[in-house]
């Protein structure tokens, strides 16, 4: 079964290689979607794919220790049928 999740990550996550790290994790888990910086200093991640893969991706992001993450907000969202994971500049 497939699912999609929208994540908002707050902390020191812009200008530190966070989006590139998120993309590499997404590729490793075989999930699709995007990551982008938001004007408020947070990062938005849309991820979709197999339930188990999406859940593992989310848990990995929540447990990243190489970045100063203060809060991660997560909610299920609609599937957009992406066929890759990309960084929105």
C-alpha positions, 0 to 999 in steps of 0.5 A: 500500500502507498502513502504520502507524508508532508513534513515540516522541519524546524531548526538550523536546516537551511544553508547547511546541506540539509536538502542534499542529505534528505535527497540522499536518504530518499534515494536510499529508501526508494521513496519519491517527492521533493524537499524545499526551503521555506521563507520562515527558515524551515524545510518542507518535505513531501515523501511518498511510496510504500508504507514501510519505506515512507515510515522508515524515511520519516523515522530516519529524518526524525533521528538525524543528529548531524543537524540542529533540528528543533521540531518535526511536524508530520501529517499524511497528505495526498499522493502526487505520483512523483517518479523521482525525488528532487530538490526545489531550488 
